[in-house]
Amino acid sequence: MSTFVYDGDCAFCTSCAKFVERRIPTGARVVPWQFTDLDRLGLTEGQCEEAVQWVGSDGSRAAGPDAIAALLASSSRRGWRIAGAGLRTAPVRATAWPVYRWVARNRHRMPGGTAACSLPQDMRDRRYNPSNG
């Protein structure tokens, strides 16, 4: 089964994942990296901290907007698949990465975001789970 991995400690990311679960019919699992066996998926915490991740059932991998494109392409609805294909075109993809990085840096300012969204994982662990750090 394909898996889309996001940051479950980020309220903005979680809101986006809930949108996907409600609106984008896909056979992929949509899971927070904090509650996923990253080793089984061949991912690291660092990769998941940097961007959303896609691990396809065929072993394919993608990150950031490429992962979002793969998720959209996996939808059973034609409109979402077209959006995924559009996100993969060269001109859109060239713009998508800088926009994705800007959103990632500012996710704490996005609707549904919180101050915790702006902190690196090790700082979140120390602040919100003092027994872990």
Secondary structure in CASP SS format (residue, H / E / C, confidence):
PFRMAT SS
TARGET T0000
AUTHOR 0000-0000-0000
METHOD secondary structure of the structure
MODEL  1
M C 1.00
S C 1.00
T E 1.00
F E 1.00
V E 1.00
Y E 1.00
D C 1.00
G C 1.00
D C 1.00
C C 1.00
A H 1.00
F H 1.00
C H 1.00
T H 1.00
S H 1.00
C H 1.00
A H 1.00
K H 1.00
F H 1.00
V H 1.00
E H 1.00
R H 1.00
R H 1.00
I C 1.00
P C 1.00
T E 1.00
G C 1.00
A C 1.00
R E 1.00
V E 1.00
V E 1.00
P E 1.00
W H 1.00
Q H 1.00
F H 1.00
T C 1.00
D C 1.00
L H 1.00
D H 1.00
R H 1.00
L H 1.00
G C 1.00
L C 1.00
T C 1.00
E H 1.00
G H 1.00
Q H 1.00
C H 1.00
E H 1.00
E H 1.00
A C 1.00
V C 1.00
Q E 1.00
W E 1.00
V E 1.00
G C 1.00
S C 1.00
D C 1.00
G C 1.00
S C 1.00
R E 1.00
A E 1.00
A E 1.00
G H 1.00
P H 1.00
D H 1.00
A H 1.00
I H 1.00
A H 1.00
A H 1.00
L H 1.00
L H 1.00
A H 1.00
S C 1.00
S E 1.00
S C 1.00
R C 1.00
R H 1.00
G H 1.00
W H 1.00
R H 1.00
I H 1.00
A H 1.00
G H 1.00
A H 1.00
G H 1.00
L H 1.00
R C 1.00
T C 1.00
A H 1.00
P H 1.00
V H 1.00
R H 1.00
A H 1.00
T H 1.00
A H 1.00
W H 1.00
P H 1.00
V H 1.00
Y H 1.00
R H 1.00
W H 1.00
V H 1.00
A H 1.00
R H 1.00
N C 1.00
R H 1.00
H H 1.00
R H 1.00
M C 1.00
P C 1.00
G C 1.00
G C 1.00
T C 1.00
A H 1.00
A H 1.00
C H 1.00
S H 1.00
L C 1.00
P C 1.00
Q H 1.00
D H 1.00
M H 1.00
R H 1.00
D H 1.00
R H 1.00
R H 1.00
Y H 1.00
N C 1.00
P H 1.00
S H 1.00
N H 1.00
G C 1.00
END
